[in-house]
């Protein structure tokens, strides 16, 4: 289903560089000095000279035109709230994974959800993202706020059988409620996905999203995966994201998280694993098998790689290039703030090369592929993530005269490693312009930030009632410097 798209024909004339799709060779290629044309939300020409009628004409002589980026893992209703708090928070009892001790404490309230979502969508659009997976618990205005932003969104309404909690900061407990929690959530997720597919914007779709491998029963995982296959939907869960989770799955089943997923039949081309870091080859788990990478590759499962949130804790995938060479389909996500996708892409390279101790671990093309066609493949879409005739008109214009992009020799490298969002000038989704001259046109960002500030302050006031030790935000996340009154 497609909804309202920009009417008439738009041509970006004489683009200096075009990142085009070569269908015969199934890869991105550079074209120099050609036109990009789209009409009614669809790309109609890439390269060459357009001589037909034009409704809107743009000068591309100082621009690179590239496909919109595809973000397959994000939590926009919660993560923007945590800015300035969880950047370097310590949780030694859980191997410095803040999931269990702190991410259940720094929570948004219903009044702050829409503001958080708008802030994240503005950051994503201005960093070149045209499609996002929003992995959130559903709320009343969710679909409409996403649609109003102008982005193409895959809603992933989370559901689970158990909640995490700790009474001491080092022992993880699970509060199980399979009927009232997981099953009810699964049914609500199916209804929400139906509403997304029917949304008049035509830019919303759905994904089955059992929250975490350790908070869902085998039956819930299997039933939701079967439903995804039946409806041809993507399916995603967090798995292999912490040492604690790895140890818990070994305790329960004697199998790694990935091996257990294979055993119960939830690996495959519909499946996406959020993070997939602690596989059996990772040195932190000291495990005896070496099966996990092969299981992911052979099944066609995608890994959603989100380096920023983990590198803050000294944790990383081992390694991005190694997964690619194994034949695993890779996508990229912005699990945490900032929702700057180009910075996330740069962190993919930095972390992989550091941990591999060689620049040879990966190529920039591997990163760009994961951010475009790899993500599109994970979402079961063949019409996004590339510039080709017949694809959706989701595209990005980069200003080659921006100081951060000059001198211009290799524009994709310069964009990722030097410029990031500073080079983005215009973004189109379904042919509609959502970013103009570097600013988002569909969101009142200042108003959303003001609302988010108030939501963060409300969250801080109630933190001691949720923390196992009754700590304040300043006790859990001390200020960088001692703060004094100036008078």
C-alpha positions as CSV (number, residue, x, y, z in Angstrom):
1,X,0.0,0.0,0.0
2,X,1.2,3.5,-0.8
3,X,-0.2,6.7,0.4
4,X,0.1,10.4,-0.6
5,X,3.3,11.2,-2.4
6,X,4.5,14.4,-3.9
7,X,2.6,15.1,-7.2
8,X,4.3,15.8,-10.5
9,X,7.8,15.2,-11.6
10,X,10.9,16.3,-9.7
11,X,14.4,16.3,-11.3
12,X,17.7,16.8,-9.6
13,X,19.6,18.1,-12.6
14,X,23.3,17.3,-13.3
15,X,24.1,15.7,-9.9
16,X,27.9,15.7,-9.4
17,X,27.8,12.2,-7.9
18,X,25.0,9.6,-7.8
19,X,25.1,6.4,-5.7
20,X,23.2,4.3,-8.1
21,X,22.2,0.6,-8.1
22,X,23.6,-1.7,-10.8
23,X,20.9,-4.4,-10.9
24,X,23.0,-6.8,-13.1
25,X,25.8,-6.8,-10.6
26,X,23.6,-6.3,-7.5
27,X,25.8,-3.5,-6.1
28,X,26.0,0.2,-5.6
29,X,28.1,2.2,-8.1
30,X,29.0,5.8,-8.6
31,X,27.7,7.8,-11.6
32,X,29.0,11.3,-12.3
33,X,27.1,14.2,-13.8
34,X,23.6,12.8,-14.3
35,X,20.0,13.5,-13.5
36,X,17.8,11.8,-10.9
37,X,14.1,11.9,-11.5
38,X,11.1,10.9,-9.4
39,X,7.3,11.2,-9.7
40,X,4.4,10.2,-7.5
41,X,6.8,8.7,-4.9
42,X,8.7,6.5,-7.4
43,X,12.2,6.8,-8.9
44,X,11.7,7.1,-12.7
45,X,15.3,7.8,-13.9
46,X,18.8,7.5,-12.5
47,X,21.6,9.0,-14.6
48,X,21.6,10.3,-18.1
49,X,19.8,13.5,-19.2
50,X,16.1,13.9,-18.6
51,X,14.2,15.8,-21.3
52,X,10.6,15.4,-20.3
53,X,8.2,17.7,-18.4
54,X,9.3,19.0,-15.0
55,X,7.3,20.3,-12.1
56,X,10.2,20.8,-9.7
57,X,13.8,21.2,-10.8
58,X,16.8,21.2,-8.4
59,X,20.4,22.0,-9.2
60,X,22.6,18.9,-8.4
61,X,25.9,20.3,-9.6
62,X,27.2,20.6,-6.0
63,X,25.4,17.6,-4.6
64,X,25.8,13.8,-4.2
65,X,22.5,12.0,-4.4
66,X,22.3,8.7,-2.6
67,X,19.6,6.3,-1.4
68,X,18.0,6.9,1.9
69,X,19.4,4.9,4.8
70,X,17.6,2.1,6.5
71,X,17.8,1.8,10.3
72,X,16.6,-1.6,11.5
73,X,16.8,-1.2,15.3
74,X,15.9,1.8,17.5
75,X,14.1,2.7,20.7
76,X,13.0,6.3,20.0
77,X,10.3,6.6,22.7
78,X,12.8,6.0,25.5
79,X,16.5,6.6,24.6
80,X,16.4,10.4,24.0
81,X,15.3,10.8,27.6
82,X,18.5,9.2,28.9
83,X,20.9,11.8,27.3
84,X,23.4,13.0,29.9
85,X,22.6,10.1,32.2
86,X,23.7,6.7,30.8
87,X,26.7,7.8,28.8
88,X,29.2,6.3,31.2
89,X,27.0,4.7,34.0
90,X,28.6,1.8,35.9
91,X,27.0,-1.5,36.5
92,X,29.8,-3.9,37.5
93,X,27.5,-6.5,38.9
94,X,26.1,-7.1,35.4
95,X,29.4,-7.0,33.4
96,X,28.8,-3.2,32.8
97,X,25.6,-3.9,30.9
98,X,23.2,-1.2,32.1
99,X,20.1,-3.1,30.8
100,X,19.2,-4.7,34.1
101,X,20.0,-2.2,36.7
102,X,19.4,1.2,35.0
103,X,17.3,0.9,31.8
104,X,14.3,-0.1,33.9
105,X,14.9,2.9,36.2
106,X,15.3,5.8,33.7
107,X,11.8,5.4,32.2
108,X,9.7,7.8,30.2
109,X,6.1,8.6,31.2
110,X,3.1,8.6,28.9
111,X,3.2,12.4,28.5
112,X,6.9,12.3,27.3
113,X,6.6,9.5,24.7
114,X,5.5,11.6,21.7
115,X,8.2,14.3,22.4
116,X,10.9,11.7,22.7
117,X,9.8,10.1,19.4
118,X,9.7,13.4,17.6
119,X,13.2,14.3,18.8
120,X,14.6,11.0,17.6
121,X,12.8,11.2,14.2
122,X,14.2,14.6,13.6
123,X,17.8,13.4,14.4
124,X,17.3,10.4,12.1
125,X,15.9,12.3,9.2
126,X,18.6,14.9,9.3
127,X,21.2,12.2,9.3
128,X,19.8,10.6,6.1
129,X,17.5,7.9,7.5
130,X,14.4,7.4,5.4
131,X,13.2,4.1,6.9
132,X,13.3,3.2,10.6
133,X,12.3,0.3,12.8
134,X,10.7,1.7,15.9
135,X,11.1,-1.0,18.6
136,X,8.8,0.3,21.3
137,X,5.9,-0.5,23.6
138,X,2.8,0.8,21.8
139,X,1.0,4.0,22.9
140,X,-2.1,5.7,21.7
141,X,-0.6,8.4,19.4
142,X,2.3,6.2,18.2
143,X,1.3,5.6,14.6
144,X,0.1,9.1,14.0
145,X,3.3,10.7,15.4
146,X,5.4,8.5,13.2
147,X,3.3,9.3,10.1
148,X,3.4,13.1,10.8
149,X,7.2,13.0,10.9
150,X,7.3,12.0,7.2
151,X,9.6,9.0,7.7
152,X,8.9,5.5,6.5
153,X,8.5,3.5,9.6
154,X,8.3,-0.2,10.6
155,X,6.5,-0.4,13.9
156,X,7.8,-3.1,16.2
157,X,5.4,-3.3,19.1
158,X,7.2,-5.1,21.9
159,X,5.7,-7.9,24.0
160,X,7.2,-10.3,26.5
161,X,6.3,-13.0,29.1
162,X,8.6,-11.7,31.9
163,X,10.0,-8.5,33.3
164,X,13.5,-8.0,34.6
165,X,14.3,-6.8,38.1
166,X,17.1,-7.0,40.6
167,X,17.1,-6.7,44.4
168,X,20.8,-6.3,44.9
169,X,22.5,-4.9,41.7
170,X,24.1,-8.2,40.7
171,X,21.5,-10.9,40.6
172,X,18.9,-10.9,37.8
173,X,15.3,-12.0,38.5
174,X,12.4,-12.6,36.2
175,X,8.8,-12.0,37.0
176,X,6.8,-14.3,34.6
177,X,3.3,-13.7,33.4
178,X,2.8,-15.7,30.2
179,X,-0.9,-15.3,29.8
180,X,-1.5,-11.7,30.9
181,X,1.8,-10.4,29.7
182,X,3.2,-12.2,26.6
183,X,0.0,-13.5,25.1
184,X,-1.9,-10.2,25.6
185,X,1.0,-8.3,24.3
186,X,1.3,-10.5,21.2
187,X,-2.4,-10.0,20.4
188,X,-2.1,-6.2,20.8
189,X,1.0,-6.3,18.6
190,X,-0.9,-8.1,15.8
191,X,-3.7,-5.5,16.0
192,X,-1.2,-2.6,16.0
193,X,0.6,-4.0,12.9
194,X,-2.8,-4.3,11.1
195,X,-3.5,-0.6,11.9
196,X,0.0,0.3,10.6
197,X,-0.5,-1.5,7.3
198,X,-3.9,0.3,6.9
199,X,-2.6,3.8,7.9
200,X,-3.5,6.4,5.3
201,X,0.0,7.7,5.1
202,X,1.0,4.5,3.3
203,X,4.5,4.7,4.9
204,X,3.9,2.5,7.9
205,X,4.5,-1.3,8.1
206,X,4.9,-3.8,10.9
207,X,7.3,-6.2,12.5
208,X,6.8,-8.9,15.2
209,X,8.9,-8.0,18.1
210,X,9.2,-10.4,21.1
211,X,11.3,-8.2,23.4
212,X,14.2,-10.4,24.5
213,X,15.2,-14.0,24.1
214,X,15.4,-14.5,27.9
215,X,12.0,-12.8,28.7
216,X,9.9,-14.8,26.2
217,X,8.8,-18.5,26.4
218,X,9.6,-20.8,23.6
219,X,5.9,-21.0,22.7
220,X,5.6,-17.2,22.4
221,X,8.8,-16.9,20.2
222,X,7.7,-19.8,18.0
223,X,4.1,-18.6,17.6
224,X,5.1,-15.1,16.8
225,X,7.7,-16.3,14.3
226,X,5.1,-18.6,12.6
227,X,2.8,-15.6,12.3
228,X,5.6,-13.5,10.8
229,X,6.1,-16.2,8.2
230,X,2.4,-16.5,7.5
231,X,2.0,-12.8,6.9
232,X,5.5,-12.3,5.3
233,X,6.6,-9.9,8.1
234,X,10.0,-9.4,9.6
235,X,10.5,-10.6,13.1
236,X,13.1,-9.3,15.6
237,X,14.2,-10.1,19.1
238,X,17.1,-9.0,21.3
239,X,19.5,-11.9,21.6
240,X,23.2,-12.5,22.5
241,X,23.3,-8.9,23.9
242,X,24.9,-9.6,27.3
243,X,27.0,-12.0,29.2
244,X,24.2,-12.4,31.8
245,X,21.8,-13.4,29.1
246,X,24.3,-15.9,27.6
247,X,24.8,-17.5,31.0
248,X,21.0,-17.5,31.7
249,X,20.3,-19.4,28.5
250,X,23.1,-21.9,29.2
251,X,21.6,-22.4,32.7
252,X,18.1,-23.0,31.3
253,X,18.9,-25.0,28.2
254,X,22.5,-25.9,28.0
255,X,22.6,-24.1,24.7
256,X,23.8,-20.7,23.6
257,X,21.1,-18.1,22.7
258,X,21.6,-18.7,19.0
259,X,21.7,-22.4,19.3
260,X,18.5,-22.5,21.3
261,X,16.8,-20.2,18.8
262,X,17.8,-22.7,16.1
263,X,16.5,-25.6,18.2
264,X,13.0,-24.0,18.6
265,X,12.8,-22.9,14.9
266,X,13.1,-19.1,15.1
267,X,16.1,-18.5,12.9
268,X,15.5,-17.8,9.2
269,X,15.1,-15.1,6.5
270,X,12.3,-13.4,8.5
271,X,14.4,-13.2,11.6
272,X,16.6,-10.3,12.9
273,X,18.7,-10.6,16.0
274,X,19.2,-7.3,17.8
275,X,22.9,-7.1,18.6
276,X,24.1,-10.7,18.4
277,X,27.4,-9.9,20.1
278,X,27.9,-12.7,22.6
279,X,28.0,-15.7,20.3
280,X,30.0,-18.8,21.2
281,X,33.2,-17.5,19.7
282,X,33.2,-14.3,21.9
283,X,36.2,-14.4,24.3
284,X,34.1,-13.1,27.3
285,X,31.9,-16.2,27.3
286,X,34.6,-18.9,27.2
287,X,32.3,-21.4,25.5
288,X,33.4,-24.6,23.9
289,X,31.4,-24.6,20.6
290,X,31.9,-22.7,17.4
291,X,28.5,-23.0,15.8
292,X,26.7,-19.7,16.1
293,X,28.1,-17.8,13.1
294,X,27.3,-20.7,10.8
295,X,23.8,-21.1,12.2
296,X,23.1,-17.4,11.5
297,X,24.6,-17.5,8.0
298,X,23.0,-20.8,6.9
299,X,19.6,-19.8,8.1
300,X,19.6,-16.3,6.4
301,X,19.1,-14.5,9.7
302,X,20.1,-10.8,9.9
303,X,22.1,-9.2,12.7
304,X,21.2,-5.7,13.7
305,X,24.5,-4.1,14.7
306,X,24.3,-1.0,17.0
307,X,27.9,-0.3,18.1
308,X,27.5,3.0,20.0
309,X,25.4,1.8,23.0
310,X,27.9,-1.0,23.6
311,X,31.2,0.8,23.0
312,X,30.2,3.1,25.8
313,X,30.5,0.0,28.1
314,X,33.7,-1.4,26.5
315,X,31.6,-4.1,24.7
316,X,31.8,-4.9,21.0
317,X,30.9,-7.3,18.2
318,X,33.8,-9.6,17.3
319,X,33.8,-8.5,14.5
320,X,31.6,-6.8,11.9
321,X,33.9,-7.8,9.0
322,X,34.0,-11.4,10.4
323,X,30.2,-11.6,10.3
324,X,30.2,-10.3,6.7
325,X,32.8,-12.8,5.6
326,X,30.8,-15.6,7.2
327,X,27.9,-14.6,4.9
328,X,25.6,-13.1,7.5
329,X,23.2,-10.4,6.3
330,X,24.1,-7.3,8.4
331,X,22.0,-4.2,9.2
332,X,22.6,-1.2,11.4
333,X,20.6,0.5,14.1
334,X,20.7,3.4,16.5
335,X,19.9,1.7,19.7
336,X,20.7,4.7,21.8
337,X,21.0,8.5,21.6
338,X,22.0,10.4,19.5
339,X,19.9,9.0,16.7
340,X,22.6,10.1,14.3
341,X,22.8,7.2,11.8
342,X,25.9,8.4,10.0
343,X,27.8,8.6,13.3
344,X,26.6,5.1,14.0
345,X,28.0,4.0,10.6
346,X,31.4,5.6,11.5
347,X,31.4,3.8,14.8
348,X,30.8,0.5,13.0
349,X,34.2,1.0,11.3
350,X,36.1,2.4,14.3
351,X,35.1,-0.4,16.6
352,X,35.5,-3.2,14.2
353,X,39.0,-2.1,13.1
354,X,40.1,-1.5,16.7
355,X,39.0,-4.9,18.0
356,X,40.3,-6.7,14.9
357,X,43.6,-4.6,15.1
358,X,43.5,-4.1,11.4
359,X,41.9,-1.8,8.8
360,X,41.4,-4.9,6.8
361,X,38.5,-6.1,8.9
362,X,35.9,-4.4,6.7
363,X,35.5,-2.0,3.8
364,X,33.4,1.1,3.8
365,X,31.2,-0.6,1.1
366,X,30.3,-3.2,3.7
367,X,29.0,-0.5,6.1
368,X,27.1,1.3,3.4
369,X,25.6,-2.0,2.1
370,X,24.4,-2.8,5.7
371,X,22.9,0.7,6.0
372,X,20.9,0.3,2.8
373,X,20.3,-3.0,1.0
374,X,21.2,-5.1,4.0
375,X,18.5,-3.3,6.1
376,X,16.0,-3.4,3.2
377,X,16.5,-7.2,2.9
378,X,15.9,-7.6,6.6
379,X,12.6,-5.8,6.3
380,X,11.7,-7.9,3.3
381,X,11.7,-4.9,1.0
382,X,13.2,-4.7,-2.5
383,X,12.1,-1.2,-3.2
384,X,14.1,0.8,-0.7
385,X,17.8,1.2,0.2
386,X,18.9,1.8,-3.4
387,X,18.5,4.3,-6.3
388,X,17.0,2.4,-9.1
389,X,14.0,2.9,-11.5
390,X,10.8,1.6,-9.8
391,X,12.1,2.0,-6.2
392,X,10.5,4.3,-3.7
393,X,11.7,7.9,-4.0
394,X,13.6,7.8,-0.7
395,X,16.8,9.7,-1.3
396,X,19.3,12.1,0.3
397,X,21.2,15.0,-1.2
398,X,24.7,15.8,0.3
399,X,26.2,19.2,-0.1
400,X,29.7,18.7,-1.5
401,X,30.6,22.3,-0.8
402,X,30.1,21.9,3.0
403,X,33.5,22.4,4.7
404,X,33.3,18.9,6.3
405,X,33.0,17.4,2.8
406,X,35.8,19.2,1.1
407,X,38.1,18.5,-0.5
408,X,35.9,16.1,-2.5
409,X,37.7,12.9,-3.7
410,X,35.7,10.0,-2.2
411,X,32.3,11.3,-1.1
412,X,30.9,8.3,0.8
413,X,34.1,8.0,2.9
414,X,34.0,11.8,3.6
415,X,30.4,11.6,4.6
416,X,30.9,8.8,7.0
417,X,34.3,9.5,8.5
418,X,34.4,13.3,8.4
419,X,31.1,15.0,7.8
420,X,28.2,12.8,9.0
421,X,25.0,14.8,9.3
422,X,26.7,18.2,8.7
423,X,26.8,17.4,5.0
424,X,23.1,16.4,4.6
425,X,21.0,19.1,2.9
426,X,17.8,17.6,1.6
427,X,16.0,14.4,2.3
428,X,13.0,13.0,0.5
429,X,10.7,10.1,1.6
430,X,8.1,8.9,-1.0
431,X,9.1,11.9,-3.0
432,X,8.1,14.3,-0.2
433,X,10.8,16.7,1.1
434,X,11.2,16.1,4.8
435,X,14.6,17.9,5.3
436,X,15.4,21.2,3.5
437,X,18.7,23.0,3.9
438,X,19.7,20.7,6.7
439,X,16.5,21.3,8.8
440,X,13.6,18.9,9.3
441,X,10.4,20.4,7.9
442,X,7.8,18.1,9.5
443,X,8.6,18.4,13.2
444,X,8.7,21.3,15.6
445,X,12.0,20.2,17.1
446,X,12.3,23.1,19.6
447,X,8.9,22.3,21.0
448,X,9.6,18.6,21.2
449,X,12.9,19.3,23.0
450,X,11.2,21.5,25.5
451,X,8.7,18.7,26.2
452,X,11.4,16.2,26.5
453,X,13.3,18.3,29.0
454,X,10.3,18.4,31.2
455,X,9.8,14.6,30.8
456,X,13.4,13.9,31.9
457,X,13.0,16.0,35.0
458,X,9.8,14.2,35.9
459,X,11.6,10.9,35.4
460,X,14.4,12.0,37.7
461,X,12.0,12.9,40.5
462,X,10.6,9.3,40.7
463,X,13.9,7.3,40.2
464,X,14.5,6.5,43.9
465,X,11.1,4.8,44.1
466,X,12.1,2.4,41.2
467,X,15.8,1.8,42.1
468,X,16.6,-1.3,44.2
469,X,18.9,0.8,46.5
470,X,16.7,4.0,46.5
471,X,19.4,6.1,44.8
472,X,18.9,9.4,43.2
473,X,20.0,10.2,39.6
474,X,23.0,12.1,41.0
475,X,24.1,9.1,43.0
476,X,23.8,6.8,40.0
477,X,25.1,9.1,37.4
478,X,27.3,11.8,39.1
479,X,28.0,15.0,37.3
480,X,31.3,15.2,35.4
481,X,32.4,18.1,37.6
482,X,31.4,19.1,41.1
483,X,28.6,21.6,40.8
484,X,28.5,24.7,43.0
485,X,26.3,27.8,43.3
486,X,28.0,30.8,41.7
487,X,26.8,33.2,44.5
